[in-house]
């Protein structure tokens, strides 16, 4: 029986197309690297320390911050999960009350449990004809803050898995009006802000802490992510908690992957995103002729609390067909060798990237 390594090598030689993360899509002609064993090291002299960056890793942090227009960036090797855990822990004290969107990632609930926080839940809007969570209107957040004036932190997910974006600018204004910190799980939005065809990032819209998964929608290794802080007073606590929630032996291969990804964006973002968006436009135009299957599109903007929408997520709705999402996913995988990111009862979801 083949081991995991042998199975991965065999799979890499087959023709399955990955409509799923990671965002590099296993495209070795686009990005390649030395034999990983040749560059896998630990914290030796000249290579800095992720938990106390002073040299090359501090420079990497500054480059990320400059690229994304945040006040400070923390590269992550334990995924957005570590960023969410650290961000919530840094922004609260044990027993604090927090306002939480009910469709948040499980890491949010883990942080609530560990910090013994008191959650007040808000729910995203829904629509009968759209089987996904929609947006969170700022009015709902203000109502909750009026009823719960002791809320210290607000946590929402934007974009959602399916690309739904809430009105972060207004939500941030409301949060700050009532003295609360706003943390946005933007794990699926690391590509935001590089092209006008995609939504703006929460980083530039007033959010205090923003977590992004580079590996989800950009060419970077699984587990690579970034925590952005726009609230300097929390930076020391963020660094402290990142040392708790991340390995004390962070992988230099993953950090090198972050470096490669950021360098690619620094040097080629405009041309890459111009081409990327043009391809997405062509795809959605060509899909307008679908008779039974339907796509989630920008038509939802302005409805159900949806402020904006990310076209990089391809959500194929099966409600008007005899198939459910699991059956469609199996057909795509077995017959066409297209492997989707997620299969649900009423839809399948594909993730694209540059």
N, C-alpha and C positions, 0 to 999 in steps of 0.2 A: 504493500500500500504506500502510495506517495505521501511524503510529509508535506507540511504547509508550504515550505519553500519550493519544492518540486511542483506542487499544484499551482502556485502563483506563476512560476515560469511558464508552465504549460498553458495556463490561461492567457498569459500575455501574448502568446503566439497565435491565439485564435482571433476571430474577426468580430467578437462582441463589441458593440459600440456603447461606451459608458455615458448614458444620460443621467449620471449621478455624480456626486462628489467622489474624490477630490477634483478640484478645478483644473488640474494639469491634464486630466483625461488620459493619462498614461502616454502622452504624446512626446516620445523621446526625440523626435526630430525638432521639436520646439524648444525643449529644455533637456539638457543632459548633464551628467556630472562624473567626476572621477569614481573609481571603485569605492564604495562607501567605507570599506574597511581601511582604506588608505588615509582617510581624513576624519575618522571617528576618534576623538580625543576626550580628555576631561579638562578640568580647570588648571591648566599648566601655565607657566609664565609666558606672557605675551598674548594670551587669548582671553583675558578678562574673566568675569564671573557674573552670570545673569542676575544673581541675587544681590550683588553689590557692584553694578557696572561703573567702570571708571575710564575705560579706554575704547576698544573697538565695539563693544556691545552698547556702551553709552552713545557712541556715534550712530549705531544702527537705530537706537531709540530716537535720536534727534532727527535722523533722516525720515523715519516713519511719521514723526510729529509734523515735520515740515510738509511732507507729501499730502497728509490728510488735514492739515490746518488745525491740529489739536494742540493744547498747551503742553501736554506730556504724553508720551506713548510708552507702553510697557509690552515688549514682545512676550508672547506666551508659547510654551511648549506642551502644556496640558490642556490645550483647546480653550474654547470660549467657556467651557464648564469652569475652569479655574478662574477665569476672569469674572464670571458672574459671582462665584463664591467669594472671591476677594473683594469685589466691588461692593457687594451687599454688606459684608462683614466690616469693611472700612467705613461705610457711610452710616452705620447704626451702632447702637450699644445694646447689650443684652436686654431683652424685654421691650424694646421699642415697638411702636405701631407702624406698620408699613402698608401702603396701598399697592395691590398686586393685581395685574391682569390675569384672569383665570386661565388664559391660554399660554402662560409662560412655560419655559423649559423646566424640566425636573430639577435642574441645579438650583433654581430659585427656591423650590420647596425644601431642598436639602439645606440651603443657607438659612431659611426660616426656622427649620428644626434645630440646627446647630446653635444658632444665635438666640433661640427661644423667643422669636419675634411674634408679634400679634398681627396677623394679616387681616386686612379688610379687602375683600375681593370685588373687582369690577369686571364686567363681562363685555366682550366684543359684540358688536352688532351682528345679527345673522339675517339671512334672507332665504325664503323657502326655495327659490329657484337656483340658489348658489350654495352648494354643499360645503362651504369653507367658512372659517371664522373671518368676519370682516373687520372694519376698523373700530377704534375706540374714540368716540367724540370727546373733545375737551370739556364739554358741558357735564358729562358723566363724572369726569375726574373732579371738577369743581364742586359738584354736588356732594361727592364723597368727602372732600376736604372740609367742606362746611360742617358736615355731620361729625367729622373726625379731625378736629383742629390740631391734635397732637401727632399726626402722621409725620414721620421724619424722612421717609423715603418712598418714592414712587417707582415701580418697576413695570415696564411694558415691553412687549416684543413688537418691533417694527423694523424691517418687514417681517411678515409671517412667512411660514414655509412656502406658501403659495404666492408670495410677492405683494401682499396687501400692506400698504403704508398708512399710518395714522398721521394726524396733523401735529408733528413734533414741535414746531415753533410755538403754536398756541398752547400746547400741553406744557411746554417748558415755561412759558410765561405764567401759566396758572400755578404750576408747582412753586415757582419762585415767589409769586404773590403771597402764598401761604407758608413760605419758609421751608419748603421741602426740597430735598435733593431728587433729581430725576436721573434714573439709570435706564438706558435703552439697550435692550438686547438686539443688536444689529448684526447678529452672527451671519445672517444671510445677505448682508449688504456691504461687504468689503469692497465691492466694485462701484458703490454709489459715489457720485461726485466727479467722475472722470469723463462724463459725456452728458450733454443736456437731455438725451433720450432716456436717461435713467434718473430716478429720484435723487434729491440732495441727501447728503448724509446728516444724521442727527448731530454729528460733531459740530457742524456749522450752523445748526438751527437752535442752539441753546441748551442741549442736553449736558448734564454735568459729567456723567460717566457713560461711555459707549464701548461696547464689546463687539468685536468683529472677528469672524473666522476667515482667515485668509484662505484656508484650504477648501472652503465650501464653493466659492465662486471665482477664485483666482488660481493661477498655477503655483501651488505650494503644497507641501507634504501634509498629510493627515495629522491633526493635532496642532498645527500652527495657527496662531491667532494673535490678536492685539487688544489690549485694554487701553482706551484713550481716556485721559483725565483732563477736564477743563476746570477742575476745582483744586488748586494747588494745596489748600489746607489739608486735603485728604491723601496727598501723595505718599507721605511717610507711612500712613496706615495701610495704604494699598500695597506698597513694597513689602511691608511686614507680612501681610496676609498672603501675598503671592508666594513668599518663602514657605508658608504653611501648606498651601494647596498645590504647590508644584514640587516636582522631584528636586532633591538636593543635588542630583547629578543630571542636570538638563542636557539633552542631546545636542551636541554641536552639529550633527547632521540636520536636525530640524531647524536650528538657528541659521545654519548656512542656507537652508531652503528659504527661510524668511528673507535673508539678505538677497538671494537671487531674485525672488519675487519683487521685492521693493526696487531693486536695480532695474528690472525690466520695466516697471511702471515709470520710474524716473526718466528712462531713456526713450521709451516707445509707447507710452500710454495713449497719446493722441491718435497715432496711426492704428494701433491695435483696437481701440474702442470705436473709431470711425468704421472700420471694417466689420467689427462685431455687430454694431447696431444696424448697419446696412443689411447684414445677413438676417438678423431678426426681423427687420421690416419686410424683407422679401418673403420670409417664412410665413408671417402672419397674413400677408396679402394673398399668398397662394393657398392658405387654409380657409379663406372666405367661402370657397366653393364646397366645403364640407356640408353634407346633407343631414347626417344623423349625429355624428360626434360633434361636440362643440368645444371651443377653447375659452378659457377665462381670459378676458382682454381688458383694455383700459376703459371699456364701456361702464365699468363699475365705479369709476372715479366720480365722486360727488354723491354717491348713494351709500347707504348702510354704514356711514362713518368712515368710508374709504376716502382718504385725501389724495393718495397717489398709488401707483401700481408699477411693479417691476417686471418688464417684459422678458427678462432673462429666464423666468420660471415658466415652463410650458405645462399648463394644467389642462388635461384633456378630460372633459366631462362626458360621462357615459349615460346620463339620466334618460336620454331619448333613444336609447338603443336596448336591444335584448341582453346586452353584456353588462356585467358589473366591472368595476375597476380591476379586480383581481384577475378576471378572465381576459381583459384587454392586455394587462401587463404580461400575462403568460403567452398570449399570441405574439406580442411584440418581441418577447425574449426568445421563444422557441422557434418561431417562424422567420422573424426578421433579424434576430440577434441584436436587438436594441434593448438594453437593460435600463429600466427606469429607476429613478431615485426612490419612489414610493408608490405603492398601490393601496387604494382605499376602496370603500364600497362603491362610491359614485364617481371616482376619477383616478387617473394616474398622473404622476408628477415627474417631469424631467427637468434637470438642472443643466443650463448651458454656461459657457464661460468664454473668455477671449481665446 
